[in-house]
């Protein structure tokens, strides 16, 4: 549909509806939520949490006109409620969170012509709820509640994160005993901090994060995608010169795959809207930024392959400031999603190709200390392999090694060689595996092209002949023997931050 407008970055429901942007109707889920009162939802960035909060704002404002034609239009009694709305992404809390909260409470009170007399954020919050409930039961909407904590998780700022957590704990404890005055409470964020640290007084908080019924509350399902954007998808399929069914499979591989225990997986709404607007398969996730703390933790532990990680309920659902776990961060930031669940154990995987590529690009740029390494060196490495130019391969990998500070190599010598090689080969887009088990043992790296397989064995300060001999003696190549597929055995000697020697033999 040529005149479809895509709401990229638009979080205001009124603007979206009044200016005829495409809105994927989620109001049936909202109707279900209205049957209760206290909710929490954790989701990664770029999934539409803020738009959901804003939609609830206008619903409780009684703006039936904005919901014309939507599922919920004639299903509820439209009534205006006083609303206390916080969006911590819009507030300046770096200097003094307590002061910022108080200023926002006074601003809301002024809008409703209410005079507040108390002095602390906690007492002002309670006073405002009590005063507004004289009009009608109060609705409380809080978006990005965790930002005043999450922005300060680096070690040198941890004291501020803990201070802000304690302020928020006191702030939310205000709600205890105020049920009679509150119609609806909805809180969203990226991280789910341990209940004991922030929400210990909110025993009635209904967590929707892993609730099967609300697995598709935000994001787009395959059905929604094809229903709302069918004409545009067909246009792109034609430009890609693909049959429509094959094209949809490619879209799924690139962008679908998130699962929060619902029956269906979902797309990130931001990535899909960018894709629909541009009409090209690109990595939009990479442009939205990644927590520096996450990359730092993975670099410190030299962790590069996080597919099929195992995690328990406690690891997924609770985030502790004092004991930060990179697996929890990966999951809550959206780099991993639930693949399967057995009792209280979860298997986590990359949701899709876009996110997987994003992760490898971040890590390679960070591990190698080369800006945009993935868009330059990786290209030449691919050309070297396609042309079977192994001297060029050696040169380009050494470009990455040369930029890494010497002290890092001294601490984690062999693991760092493996990490850089793994990340580089993963970004080539071909099938790549590290430490692959065979009947004869475990080979360091296997890279598969359509017509060739490259078997790598890395040694530190040993001749490449020793590495090549190991591949032959243990017969690592046997499982890859196929007609019309070349097999290259590659022994590599690494020493003092570079590949010193490389020896290649084509298996006959």
Order of alpha helices (4+ residues) and beta strands (2+ residues): alpha-alpha-beta-alpha-beta-alpha-alpha-beta-alpha-alpha-beta-alpha-beta-alpha-alpha-alpha-alpha-alpha-beta-alpha-alpha-beta-beta-alpha-alpha-alpha-alpha-alpha-beta-beta-beta-alpha-beta-beta
